[in-house]
Amino acid sequence: MNIRDKEFIIKEIPFFAGLSKADLAIIHAKSQIVEYCKGQNIYEEGSGPSAFYCIISGRVQIYTKDKNGGRLILEYLHRGKYFGIISLLTNEPHSVSSEAINDCHILVINKEDFDSVLESIPHLAIDLSRTLSRRLKRKDIHQKKIFESTVISVFSSYAQAGKTVYALNLALSLNRETHKSVIVLDILSKDKTPTLPRKLDIQDPPILDLSSVPDIYVLPKDFILKSNFGIDLSCFYYEEDNDVCLKRLIEILSLLVNDYHYILLDLPAAMDRSIISMLNQSDLIHILSSPDPTDLKRTSNLVYRLKTDFNFDSQKIKTIVNEYKLAKINYSSQIDILGQDIFATVPKIKFDALERLIIDDPECEYSKVVRRIARQLGDCLVGLVLGVGVGYGFCHVGVLKVIEEEHVPVDIIVGSSIGSFIASLWAIGKSSSEILEIAREFREPKHIWGLVDITFPRFGFIKGNKLYRFLKKHLGDKTFYDVKLPLKIIASDVGKKEPKILDKGLLVDAIMASCSMPGVFAPFKFREEFLFDGGVTYPLPCEPLMQMGVKKIIAVNVTPSREDILKQLAKLKEGASLDPTGKREENKPPGLLGRLKNIFNFNIINIIFSSVEILQSEVARKEGELADIVLHPDTSGLFWLELHKSVEFARRGEEEARKHLDKIWQLINE
């Protein structure tokens, strides 16, 4: 990674997201970027508090020593993860050691400067305290086996919301996607019978009564039930408003955080004091609701109470809509009733479906959604970025072909300009071969004129009505709610002169905004805002993925090199009359239409596009530094207007993706 812009890098670190310019300036002044070579120790277990460390690139191994002096690996940390904070905040020696397992760039703030940062930006200390609670372990009980644990409560304001099936599949998916230890605590009142043991093929499970057991210093091994599916289970009875039950549960959690990366609490649908306190022990709360207006209103009231009556942090409350009931209202209306965003929507399960869907039906839509949630929780989301480039953008189709054939997981896709169109088609379920068939509609060079409607150049030379009809033909009235995986489209705000991330409304409107190149197309009105080409601000939109916490980014940069663009622009400025293939036209007297084509096709638009391309090339290079892998297909000999050569563009993209396939899988499996 080429570290060229420290200020830019700091701004993209998720931990510093949302800081003001003044706060970022403090971080910039107090920090330094340090390079650690593969195998180099960063700090040793038992050494004194040293610094705040945050990974910019590379990977770090966190380990401790076992009784025999052997190395016990606790965690592998990647970009965006920070460490060293326990000793900083407690002023105690480091409880673990850290080592670079490949060449790393790490943002370092030494102890004295970090104390000064917390004084200047106090809310950072609050964010750190949440992490601290997940990383502190009771070493007096037994040796530390993991670096960080996360407690997740699955809850609902009413019974029969599908929370137990969701908790089961989330646990199975967390284990499969992160390869980390997971346990589910099935907590229920004494008049209920646990169902999770049956779902995990566990017979005659013991159930621990939290109201009658003495203080718990060691959890009886009989109550840790091992399943054949990679996750563990414990079942507990509790009594409403019984403080003893709560005390015992906290004791149990303090034991389990030493051994499990993820602890899921399947809580009963009740609002007594004990349940509220159990929720408060969690790092995250997933609240399930159906899309029925009555259920949504009940869920809204529950969330409101947790926030106002019990001072719960809104960031840890996530609402999951379970479509086991037929949705009577659209997605926007659901959000209006809830009064907050929906974290995820899980589709209806077939009537005769098995309940371990992650295992028994991994390709069903329910499994895909839960798998994305698990990957997000496990910091292993894979984001795909499709950049700008008009005809060059058809290289994206070849990359998608490789992703499909090799079953490379993609959790979220972001596109700008032509990349937004191809990303949208793929997100609604079109295969790469189907997208290529759409591209083949431009069978000859002249077919590009089917997208061009020249107008008096008040805001742009092209009205865009024909392009809009083309997009509408292939996307219809589909909205962002209709996509099969999360999609973000990038445009630029005319008035504010800043990027605009679009993820609501009609896809065709968002794409049209993202493709409206300034000077060529008039700005597009989108929800009372005038927007133009996303490539102006984000030609290779990696930054939005970084801001969303996506740790594994594959970017496809189809913008030619600066040198190639300058050569092309020089030819245009010399007055060379080129056809869309880049060849000189024969001298023949043009008619009126021919003269218009020469003016708009080869001189003004080409020079505008090539000039913008030069700027985009540099910005795309900078954005590419935020990606783990940048695919840059060879487009030499091809021209940006050669839409009729879509098959060749796609072949170049496929060739580039296959060349980097080993690196892609290495990234996925880290």
C-alpha positions as CSV (number, residue, x, y, z in Angstrom):
1,M,0.0,0.0,0.0
2,N,1.3,3.4,-0.9
3,I,0.7,5.8,2.0
4,R,0.4,9.2,0.4
5,D,-2.3,11.0,2.2
6,K,-2.4,10.6,6.0
7,E,-5.4,12.9,6.4
8,F,-7.4,10.9,3.9
9,I,-6.5,7.6,5.5
10,I,-7.5,8.8,9.0
11,K,-10.8,10.0,7.8
12,E,-11.6,6.5,6.4
13,I,-10.8,4.6,9.6
14,P,-14.3,3.5,11.0
15,F,-13.4,4.3,14.6
16,F,-12.9,7.9,13.6
17,A,-16.0,8.1,11.4
18,G,-18.3,11.0,12.3
19,L,-15.5,13.1,13.8
20,S,-15.5,16.8,13.0
21,K,-12.7,18.4,10.9
22,A,-11.3,19.8,14.1
23,D,-11.3,16.4,15.8
24,L,-9.7,14.8,12.8
25,A,-7.0,17.5,12.8
26,I,-6.2,16.5,16.4
27,I,-5.8,12.8,15.4
28,H,-3.7,13.8,12.5
29,A,-1.4,15.9,14.7
30,K,-1.1,13.2,17.5
31,S,-0.6,10.1,15.3
32,Q,2.0,8.6,13.0
33,I,1.9,5.9,10.4
34,V,4.4,3.1,11.2
35,E,5.4,0.3,9.0
36,Y,5.9,-3.1,10.6
37,C,7.6,-5.9,8.7
38,K,6.3,-9.5,8.6
39,G,7.2,-11.3,11.9
40,Q,7.9,-8.1,13.8
41,N,6.6,-7.8,17.3
42,I,4.5,-4.8,18.1
43,Y,4.3,-5.3,21.9
44,E,4.9,-8.2,24.3
45,E,2.7,-9.7,26.9
46,G,3.6,-8.2,30.3
47,S,5.1,-5.0,28.8
48,G,3.8,-1.6,30.0
49,P,1.1,0.5,28.3
50,S,2.5,1.7,25.0
51,A,0.1,3.1,22.4
52,F,-3.2,3.0,20.5
53,Y,-2.8,0.9,17.4
54,C,-5.1,0.8,14.4
55,I,-4.4,-1.3,11.3
56,I,-4.5,0.5,8.0
57,S,-3.2,-2.4,5.9
58,G,-1.9,-5.9,6.6
59,R,-2.8,-8.3,9.4
60,V,-1.8,-8.7,13.0
61,Q,-1.8,-11.8,15.2
62,I,-2.8,-11.5,18.9
63,Y,-1.5,-14.3,21.1
64,T,-0.6,-15.4,24.6
65,K,1.5,-18.1,26.1
66,D,0.0,-21.4,27.4
67,K,1.3,-23.1,30.6
68,N,4.1,-24.8,28.7
69,G,5.3,-21.6,27.0
70,G,3.7,-22.4,23.7
71,R,2.0,-19.8,21.6
72,L,-1.9,-19.7,21.9
73,I,-3.4,-17.7,19.0
74,L,-6.4,-15.6,20.2
75,E,-7.2,-13.6,17.1
76,Y,-6.2,-12.4,13.7
77,L,-6.9,-8.6,13.3
78,H,-7.3,-6.9,9.9
79,R,-7.8,-3.4,8.6
80,G,-9.8,-1.0,10.7
81,K,-9.3,-3.1,13.9
82,Y,-7.6,-1.3,16.9
83,F,-5.7,-2.9,19.8
84,G,-3.6,-2.0,22.8
85,I,-6.5,-0.2,24.5
86,I,-6.9,-2.4,27.6
87,S,-3.5,-1.5,28.9
88,L,-4.0,2.2,27.9
89,L,-7.3,2.5,29.7
90,T,-6.5,0.4,32.8
91,N,-2.8,1.4,33.0
92,E,-1.9,-2.3,33.4
93,P,0.7,-4.3,31.5
94,H,-0.4,-5.8,28.2
95,S,-2.3,-9.1,28.7
96,V,-1.4,-10.4,25.2
97,S,1.3,-10.1,22.6
98,S,0.9,-8.8,19.1
99,E,2.9,-9.5,15.9
100,A,2.6,-8.5,12.3
101,I,2.0,-11.6,10.2
102,N,2.6,-9.7,7.0
103,D,3.9,-6.3,6.1
104,C,1.6,-3.8,7.9
105,H,0.9,-0.1,8.0
106,I,-0.4,0.9,11.4
107,L,-1.7,4.2,12.8
108,V,0.0,4.7,16.1
109,I,-0.9,7.2,18.9
110,N,1.5,6.9,21.8
111,K,0.2,6.8,25.4
112,E,0.8,10.4,26.3
113,D,-0.7,11.7,23.1
114,F,-3.7,9.3,23.4
115,D,-4.5,10.6,26.9
116,S,-4.5,14.1,25.3
117,V,-6.8,12.9,22.5
118,L,-9.4,11.5,24.9
119,E,-9.4,14.8,26.8
120,S,-10.0,16.7,23.6
121,I,-12.5,14.2,22.2
122,P,-14.2,12.6,25.2
123,H,-16.9,10.7,23.3
124,L,-14.1,8.5,21.9
125,A,-13.6,7.2,25.5
126,I,-17.3,6.1,25.5
127,D,-16.8,4.1,22.3
128,L,-13.7,2.5,23.6
129,S,-15.4,1.5,26.9
130,R,-17.8,-0.7,24.8
131,T,-14.9,-2.5,23.2
132,L,-13.2,-2.7,26.6
133,S,-16.1,-4.6,28.1
134,R,-15.9,-7.2,25.3
135,R,-12.2,-7.7,25.7
136,L,-11.7,-7.8,29.4
137,K,-11.7,-11.4,30.8
138,R,-11.7,-12.9,34.2
139,K,-8.2,-14.3,34.2
140,D,-8.6,-15.5,37.8
141,I,-11.0,-18.3,36.5
142,H,-8.9,-19.8,33.8
143,Q,-6.6,-18.8,31.0
144,K,-7.7,-16.4,28.4
145,K,-8.6,-18.3,25.2
146,I,-10.1,-15.5,23.0
147,F,-9.4,-11.9,22.3
148,E,-12.9,-10.4,22.1
149,S,-16.4,-11.8,22.8
150,T,-19.8,-10.4,21.7
151,V,-23.1,-11.0,23.5
152,I,-26.2,-10.8,21.2
153,S,-29.7,-10.9,22.6
154,V,-32.5,-12.0,20.2
155,F,-35.8,-10.6,21.4
156,S,-39.4,-9.7,20.4
157,S,-42.3,-7.8,22.0
158,Y,-44.6,-10.7,21.3
159,A,-44.5,-14.5,21.0
160,Q,-44.3,-16.4,17.7
161,A,-42.1,-13.8,16.0
162,G,-39.7,-16.4,14.7
163,K,-36.9,-15.4,17.0
164,T,-35.8,-18.9,18.0
165,V,-35.4,-20.0,14.4
166,Y,-33.5,-16.8,13.7
167,A,-31.2,-17.2,16.7
168,L,-30.5,-20.8,15.7
169,N,-29.6,-19.9,12.1
170,L,-27.6,-16.8,13.1
171,A,-25.5,-18.9,15.5
172,L,-24.9,-21.6,12.8
173,S,-24.0,-18.9,10.3
174,L,-21.6,-17.0,12.7
175,N,-19.8,-20.3,13.3
176,R,-19.5,-21.1,9.6
177,E,-18.6,-17.7,8.3
178,T,-16.1,-16.6,11.1
179,H,-14.9,-20.1,12.1
180,K,-15.2,-18.9,15.7
181,S,-16.8,-20.4,18.8
182,V,-20.5,-19.8,19.3
183,I,-22.9,-20.8,22.1
184,V,-26.7,-20.2,22.4
185,L,-28.3,-19.7,25.8
186,D,-32.0,-20.8,25.6
187,I,-33.7,-18.9,28.4
188,L,-37.3,-19.5,29.1
189,S,-39.9,-19.6,31.9
190,K,-40.7,-22.8,33.7
191,D,-44.0,-23.4,31.9
192,K,-42.2,-23.7,28.6
193,T,-40.3,-26.5,26.9
194,P,-37.0,-25.7,25.1
195,T,-37.1,-26.3,21.4
196,L,-33.5,-25.6,20.4
197,P,-32.2,-29.0,21.6
198,R,-34.5,-30.8,19.2
199,K,-33.5,-28.5,16.4
200,L,-29.9,-29.4,17.1
201,D,-30.5,-33.2,17.5
202,I,-29.8,-33.1,21.2
203,Q,-31.7,-35.5,23.3
204,D,-32.9,-35.1,27.0
205,P,-31.0,-31.9,27.7
206,P,-30.4,-30.8,31.3
207,I,-32.0,-27.4,32.2
208,L,-30.4,-25.2,34.8
209,D,-32.9,-23.4,37.1
210,L,-31.4,-20.0,37.7
211,S,-33.7,-19.4,40.6
212,S,-32.5,-22.3,42.7
213,V,-28.8,-22.9,42.0
214,P,-26.0,-21.5,44.3
215,D,-23.4,-19.0,43.2
216,I,-21.7,-20.1,40.0
217,Y,-18.0,-20.1,39.9
218,V,-17.6,-22.8,37.3
219,L,-20.3,-23.7,34.9
220,P,-21.1,-27.5,35.2
221,K,-19.9,-29.2,32.0
222,D,-23.1,-31.1,31.8
223,F,-24.9,-27.9,31.0
224,I,-22.7,-27.1,27.9
225,L,-24.4,-29.2,25.3
226,K,-22.2,-30.0,22.2
227,S,-24.0,-30.3,18.9
228,N,-22.9,-31.9,15.7
229,F,-23.3,-28.6,13.9
230,G,-20.4,-26.6,15.3
231,I,-22.3,-24.6,18.0
232,D,-22.9,-25.2,21.7
233,L,-26.1,-24.8,23.7
234,S,-27.2,-24.3,27.3
235,C,-30.8,-24.2,28.5
236,F,-32.0,-22.2,31.6
237,Y,-35.2,-21.6,33.4
238,Y,-35.8,-18.2,35.0
239,E,-38.5,-16.5,37.1
240,E,-39.9,-13.1,36.4
241,D,-38.5,-10.2,38.5
242,N,-36.2,-12.5,40.3
243,D,-32.9,-10.8,41.1
244,V,-31.2,-14.1,41.8
245,C,-31.9,-15.3,38.3
246,L,-30.2,-12.1,36.9
247,K,-27.2,-12.5,39.3
248,R,-26.7,-16.1,38.1
249,L,-27.0,-15.2,34.5
250,I,-24.3,-12.5,34.8
251,E,-22.1,-15.0,36.6
252,I,-22.6,-17.4,33.7
253,L,-21.8,-14.7,31.1
254,S,-18.6,-13.7,32.9
255,L,-17.5,-17.4,32.6
256,L,-18.5,-17.9,29.0
257,V,-16.8,-14.7,27.6
258,N,-13.5,-16.5,28.4
259,D,-14.3,-19.3,25.9
260,Y,-16.8,-18.1,23.3
261,H,-16.5,-15.4,20.6
262,Y,-20.3,-15.1,20.3
263,I,-22.9,-15.7,23.0
264,L,-26.5,-15.5,21.8
265,L,-29.3,-15.2,24.3
266,D,-32.7,-16.4,23.0
267,L,-34.9,-14.5,25.4
268,P,-38.6,-14.9,26.2
269,A,-41.0,-12.3,24.9
270,A,-41.5,-10.5,28.3
271,M,-40.8,-7.1,29.7
272,D,-40.1,-7.9,33.4
273,R,-37.1,-6.4,35.3
274,S,-34.9,-9.5,34.7
275,I,-35.3,-9.5,31.0
276,I,-34.6,-5.8,30.7
277,S,-31.5,-6.4,32.7
278,M,-30.5,-9.3,30.6
279,L,-30.9,-7.1,27.5
280,N,-28.6,-4.6,29.2
281,Q,-25.9,-7.2,29.5
282,S,-25.8,-7.5,25.7
283,D,-23.5,-5.8,23.2
284,L,-26.2,-6.0,20.5
285,I,-30.0,-6.6,20.6
286,H,-31.8,-8.0,17.6
287,I,-35.5,-7.3,17.9
288,L,-37.8,-9.3,15.5
289,S,-41.1,-8.1,14.1
290,S,-43.4,-9.1,11.3
291,P,-44.3,-6.5,8.6
292,D,-47.8,-6.3,10.0
293,P,-48.7,-2.7,11.0
294,T,-49.8,-3.9,14.5
295,D,-46.7,-5.8,15.2
296,L,-44.5,-3.0,13.8
297,K,-46.2,-0.5,16.2
298,R,-45.6,-2.9,19.2
299,T,-42.0,-3.1,18.2
300,S,-41.7,0.6,17.8
301,N,-43.1,1.1,21.3
302,L,-40.6,-1.5,22.7
303,V,-37.6,0.2,21.1
304,Y,-38.9,3.6,22.4
305,R,-39.2,2.2,26.0
306,L,-35.7,0.7,25.8
307,K,-34.2,4.0,24.7
308,T,-36.2,6.4,26.9
309,D,-37.2,4.5,30.0
310,F,-34.0,2.4,30.3
311,N,-31.4,4.6,28.5
312,F,-30.3,1.9,26.1
313,D,-27.8,3.0,23.4
314,S,-29.8,3.2,20.1
315,Q,-26.7,1.9,18.2
316,K,-26.9,-1.5,19.8
317,I,-30.7,-2.0,19.0
318,K,-31.3,-3.6,15.5
319,T,-34.8,-4.3,14.1
320,I,-35.2,-7.4,12.0
321,V,-38.4,-7.7,9.9
322,N,-39.4,-11.4,9.6
323,E,-41.8,-11.8,6.6
324,Y,-43.5,-14.9,8.0
325,K,-46.7,-12.8,7.7
326,L,-47.7,-11.3,4.4
327,A,-46.6,-7.7,4.1
328,K,-49.7,-5.5,3.9
329,I,-47.7,-2.2,3.5
330,N,-44.6,-1.3,1.5
331,Y,-41.1,-0.9,2.9
332,S,-41.2,2.9,3.3
333,S,-44.4,2.6,5.3
334,Q,-42.8,0.0,7.6
335,I,-40.0,2.4,8.3
336,D,-42.5,5.2,9.0
337,I,-44.3,3.0,11.6
338,L,-41.1,1.9,13.2
339,G,-39.7,5.3,13.4
340,Q,-36.2,3.9,12.6
341,D,-34.3,2.1,9.9
342,I,-34.8,-1.7,9.4
343,F,-31.5,-3.5,9.9
344,A,-32.5,-6.5,7.8
345,T,-35.5,-8.2,6.3
346,V,-35.6,-12.0,6.4
347,P,-37.9,-13.6,3.8
348,K,-40.7,-16.1,4.6
349,I,-39.6,-19.7,5.1
350,K,-41.5,-22.4,3.1
351,F,-44.2,-24.1,5.1
352,D,-42.4,-27.5,5.0
353,A,-38.8,-26.1,5.4
354,L,-36.4,-27.6,7.8
355,E,-35.4,-25.2,10.6
356,R,-31.6,-25.4,10.2
357,L,-31.8,-23.6,7.0
358,I,-28.1,-22.5,7.0
359,I,-27.2,-26.2,6.8
360,D,-30.2,-27.8,5.1
361,D,-31.0,-25.1,2.5
362,P,-28.0,-22.8,2.3
363,E,-29.1,-21.2,-1.0
364,C,-32.6,-20.2,0.0
365,E,-33.2,-16.5,0.4
366,Y,-33.6,-16.7,4.2
367,S,-30.1,-18.3,4.5
368,K,-28.5,-15.7,2.3
369,V,-29.9,-12.8,4.4
370,V,-28.9,-14.4,7.7
371,R,-25.4,-15.2,6.2
372,R,-24.9,-11.5,5.3
373,I,-26.0,-10.5,8.9
374,A,-23.5,-13.0,10.3
375,R,-20.7,-11.7,8.0
376,Q,-21.4,-8.2,9.1
377,L,-21.3,-9.1,12.8
378,G,-18.1,-11.1,12.1
379,D,-16.4,-8.2,10.4
380,C,-15.9,-10.3,7.3
381,L,-18.2,-8.6,4.8
382,V,-17.0,-8.6,1.2
383,G,-17.7,-5.5,-0.8
384,L,-17.5,-5.2,-4.6
385,V,-16.9,-1.8,-6.2
386,L,-17.6,-1.1,-9.9
387,G,-16.1,2.1,-11.2
388,V,-16.8,4.5,-14.0
389,G,-15.9,4.2,-17.7
390,V,-18.8,4.1,-20.2
391,G,-17.8,1.3,-22.6
392,Y,-14.9,0.3,-20.4
393,G,-17.5,-0.5,-17.8
394,F,-18.5,-3.7,-19.7
395,C,-15.3,-5.2,-18.2
396,H,-17.3,-5.4,-15.0
397,V,-19.5,-8.1,-16.7
398,G,-16.5,-10.4,-17.1
399,V,-15.5,-9.9,-13.4
400,L,-19.0,-10.8,-12.4
401,K,-18.8,-14.0,-14.5
402,V,-15.8,-15.2,-12.6
403,I,-17.5,-14.3,-9.2
404,E,-20.5,-16.4,-10.2
405,E,-18.6,-19.4,-11.6
406,E,-16.2,-19.5,-8.6
407,H,-18.9,-18.8,-6.0
408,V,-17.0,-15.9,-4.5
409,P,-19.2,-14.4,-1.8
410,V,-20.2,-10.8,-2.2
411,D,-22.2,-9.1,0.5
412,I,-22.7,-5.6,-0.8
413,I,-22.1,-3.9,-4.2
414,V,-21.4,-0.3,-4.9
415,G,-21.4,1.4,-8.4
416,S,-20.7,4.7,-9.9
417,S,-21.9,5.8,-13.4
418,I,-21.8,2.8,-15.8
419,G,-20.8,0.7,-12.7
420,S,-24.1,1.7,-11.0
421,F,-26.1,0.3,-14.0
422,I,-24.3,-3.0,-14.1
423,A,-24.3,-3.3,-10.2
424,S,-28.1,-2.7,-10.2
425,L,-28.7,-5.4,-12.9
426,W,-26.7,-7.9,-10.9
427,A,-28.3,-6.9,-7.6
428,I,-31.8,-7.6,-8.9
429,G,-30.8,-11.1,-9.9
430,K,-29.6,-10.7,-13.5
431,S,-26.7,-13.1,-14.3
432,S,-23.5,-11.9,-16.0
433,S,-24.6,-13.6,-19.2
434,E,-28.0,-11.8,-19.1
435,I,-26.2,-8.5,-18.5
436,L,-24.0,-9.2,-21.5
437,E,-27.1,-9.9,-23.7
438,I,-28.3,-6.4,-22.7
439,A,-25.0,-4.9,-23.7
440,R,-25.2,-6.7,-27.1
441,E,-28.1,-4.5,-28.0
442,F,-25.3,-2.1,-29.2
443,R,-24.4,-4.4,-32.1
444,E,-22.9,-1.7,-34.3
445,P,-21.2,1.6,-33.7
446,K,-24.2,3.5,-34.8
447,H,-26.4,2.0,-32.1
448,I,-24.9,4.4,-29.6
449,W,-27.1,7.1,-31.1
450,G,-30.1,5.3,-29.7
451,L,-29.1,6.8,-26.3
452,V,-28.4,10.3,-27.6
453,D,-31.0,13.1,-27.8
454,I,-29.2,16.3,-28.5
455,T,-30.6,19.5,-27.1
456,F,-29.7,23.2,-26.8
457,P,-26.8,23.1,-24.4
458,R,-28.1,25.1,-21.5
459,F,-27.1,22.5,-18.8
460,G,-25.8,19.7,-21.1
461,F,-25.8,18.6,-24.7
462,I,-27.9,15.5,-24.2
463,K,-31.4,15.6,-22.6
464,G,-31.2,12.0,-21.3
465,N,-34.7,10.9,-22.2
466,K,-33.5,8.1,-24.4
467,L,-31.1,6.9,-21.8
468,Y,-33.8,7.0,-19.2
469,R,-36.1,4.9,-21.4
470,F,-33.3,2.4,-22.0
471,L,-32.8,2.0,-18.2
472,K,-36.5,1.7,-17.6
473,K,-36.8,-1.0,-20.2
474,H,-34.4,-3.3,-18.3
475,L,-35.1,-2.2,-14.7
476,G,-38.8,-1.3,-14.8
477,D,-40.1,0.1,-11.5
478,K,-37.7,-1.9,-9.3
479,T,-36.6,-0.1,-6.2
480,F,-33.7,-0.6,-3.8
481,Y,-36.0,-2.7,-1.7
482,D,-36.3,-5.2,-4.6
483,V,-32.6,-6.0,-4.7
484,K,-31.3,-9.4,-3.6
485,L,-28.2,-8.0,-2.0
486,P,-27.4,-4.6,-0.5
487,L,-26.7,-2.0,-3.3
488,K,-25.4,1.6,-3.1
489,I,-25.3,4.0,-6.0
490,I,-23.0,7.0,-6.1
491,A,-24.0,10.4,-7.5
492,S,-22.8,14.0,-6.8
493,D,-24.8,16.8,-5.4
494,V,-24.7,19.9,-7.6
495,G,-25.4,22.4,-4.9
496,K,-23.4,21.0,-2.0
497,K,-20.6,19.8,-4.3
498,E,-20.3,16.6,-2.4
499,P,-20.9,12.8,-3.0
500,K,-24.4,11.5,-2.5
501,I,-24.9,7.8,-1.6
502,L,-28.3,6.6,-2.9
503,D,-30.0,3.6,-1.5
504,K,-33.7,4.4,-1.5
505,G,-36.3,4.9,-4.3
506,L,-36.4,3.8,-7.9
507,L,-33.2,2.3,-9.3
508,V,-33.6,4.0,-12.7
509,D,-33.7,7.4,-11.1
510,A,-30.5,6.7,-9.0
511,I,-28.7,5.3,-12.0
512,M,-29.7,8.2,-14.2
513,A,-28.3,10.6,-11.5
514,S,-25.1,8.6,-11.3
515,C,-24.6,8.6,-15.1
516,S,-25.4,12.3,-15.8
517,M,-21.9,13.5,-16.7
518,P,-21.6,17.3,-16.2
519,G,-21.4,19.3,-19.4
520,V,-22.8,16.3,-21.4
521,F,-26.1,15.5,-19.6
522,A,-28.2,18.0,-17.7
523,P,-28.2,17.4,-13.9
524,F,-30.9,14.9,-12.9
525,K,-33.6,15.8,-10.4
526,F,-33.7,13.1,-7.7
527,R,-36.0,13.7,-4.7
528,E,-35.9,17.5,-5.0
529,E,-32.1,17.5,-5.4
530,F,-30.1,18.1,-8.6
531,L,-27.5,15.4,-9.0
532,F,-24.9,14.5,-11.6
533,D,-22.3,11.8,-12.4
534,G,-21.0,9.9,-9.3
535,G,-17.7,9.6,-11.0
536,V,-17.0,13.3,-10.4
537,T,-16.6,12.6,-6.6
538,Y,-16.2,8.8,-6.4
539,P,-15.0,7.3,-9.7
540,L,-14.0,4.2,-7.7
541,P,-16.3,4.3,-4.7
542,C,-14.3,2.4,-2.1
543,E,-14.7,5.1,0.6
544,P,-18.5,4.5,1.2
545,L,-17.7,0.8,1.9
546,M,-15.0,1.8,4.4
547,Q,-17.5,4.1,6.1
548,M,-20.0,1.2,6.4
549,G,-17.3,-0.9,8.1
550,V,-16.7,-3.3,5.2
551,K,-13.3,-4.8,5.9
552,K,-12.7,-6.8,2.6
553,I,-13.0,-4.7,-0.6
554,I,-12.5,-5.8,-4.2
555,A,-12.5,-2.8,-6.6
556,V,-12.8,-2.9,-10.4
557,N,-11.0,0.1,-11.8
558,V,-11.6,0.3,-15.6
559,T,-10.4,3.8,-16.1
560,P,-7.4,3.8,-18.4
561,S,-4.0,5.0,-17.2
562,R,-3.3,8.8,-17.2
563,E,-0.7,8.3,-20.0
564,D,-3.2,6.6,-22.3
565,I,-5.8,9.3,-21.7
566,L,-3.4,12.1,-22.4
567,K,-2.4,10.4,-25.7
568,Q,-6.0,10.1,-26.7
569,L,-6.7,13.7,-25.7
570,A,-3.7,15.0,-27.7
571,K,-5.1,13.4,-30.8
572,L,-8.5,15.0,-30.3
573,K,-6.9,18.4,-29.7
574,E,-5.0,18.0,-33.0
575,G,-8.3,18.0,-34.7
576,A,-8.2,14.3,-35.7
577,S,-11.6,13.2,-36.9
578,L,-12.2,9.8,-35.4
579,D,-15.0,7.3,-35.7
580,P,-16.1,5.5,-32.5
581,T,-13.5,2.8,-33.1
582,G,-10.7,5.4,-33.0
583,K,-10.0,5.2,-36.8
584,R,-9.8,8.3,-39.0
585,E,-12.9,8.9,-41.1
586,E,-12.7,9.2,-44.8
587,N,-13.1,12.8,-46.1
588,K,-16.7,13.0,-47.4
589,P,-19.1,15.9,-47.3
590,P,-21.3,15.4,-44.2
591,G,-25.0,16.3,-44.1
592,L,-26.6,18.2,-41.3
593,L,-26.9,15.1,-39.1
594,G,-23.4,14.1,-40.0
595,R,-22.1,17.6,-39.0
596,L,-23.9,17.4,-35.7
597,K,-22.5,13.9,-35.0
598,N,-19.0,15.2,-35.7
599,I,-19.5,18.2,-33.4
600,F,-21.0,16.4,-30.5
601,N,-19.6,12.9,-30.9
602,F,-15.9,13.5,-31.6
603,N,-14.9,16.9,-30.5
604,I,-16.8,18.4,-27.5
605,I,-17.9,15.2,-25.8
606,N,-14.6,13.4,-26.4
607,I,-12.6,16.3,-25.0
608,I,-15.0,16.7,-22.0
609,F,-14.9,13.0,-21.3
610,S,-11.1,12.7,-21.7
611,S,-10.5,15.7,-19.5
612,V,-12.8,14.4,-16.8
613,E,-11.2,11.0,-17.2
614,I,-7.7,12.4,-16.4
615,L,-9.1,13.8,-13.1
616,Q,-10.9,10.5,-12.4
617,S,-7.9,8.4,-13.0
618,E,-6.0,10.1,-10.2
619,V,-8.9,10.1,-7.8
620,A,-9.6,6.4,-8.7
621,R,-6.0,5.6,-7.9
622,K,-6.3,7.2,-4.5
623,E,-9.6,5.5,-3.8
624,G,-8.0,2.2,-4.8
625,E,-5.6,2.5,-1.9
626,L,-8.6,1.8,0.4
627,A,-9.3,-1.5,-1.4
628,D,-7.7,-4.9,-0.6
629,I,-7.6,-5.9,-4.2
630,V,-7.9,-3.6,-7.3
631,L,-8.7,-5.3,-10.6
632,H,-7.5,-3.1,-13.5
633,P,-8.4,-4.8,-16.8
634,D,-6.2,-4.1,-19.8
635,T,-8.3,-1.9,-22.1
636,S,-5.5,-1.0,-24.6
637,G,-6.7,-0.8,-28.1
638,L,-10.3,-0.2,-27.1
639,F,-12.2,3.1,-27.0
640,W,-14.6,4.4,-24.5
641,L,-17.4,4.7,-27.1
642,E,-17.1,1.2,-28.5
643,L,-20.2,-0.1,-26.8
644,H,-20.5,-2.6,-29.7
645,K,-17.4,-4.4,-28.4
646,S,-19.0,-5.4,-25.1
647,V,-17.9,-9.1,-25.5
648,E,-14.3,-8.1,-25.8
649,F,-14.5,-5.7,-22.9
650,A,-16.1,-8.5,-20.8
651,R,-13.3,-10.9,-21.9
652,R,-10.7,-8.4,-20.7
653,G,-12.5,-8.2,-17.3
654,E,-12.8,-12.0,-16.9
655,E,-9.1,-12.3,-17.8
656,E,-8.1,-9.8,-15.1
657,A,-10.3,-11.5,-12.4
658,R,-9.0,-15.0,-13.1
659,K,-5.4,-13.6,-12.9
660,H,-6.1,-12.4,-9.3
661,L,-8.4,-15.3,-8.2
662,D,-5.8,-16.7,-5.8
663,K,-5.5,-13.3,-4.1
664,I,-9.3,-13.0,-4.0
665,W,-9.7,-16.3,-2.2
666,Q,-6.8,-15.5,0.2
667,L,-8.7,-12.3,1.1
668,I,-12.0,-14.1,1.5
669,N,-10.5,-16.8,3.8
670,E,-8.5,-14.5,6.0
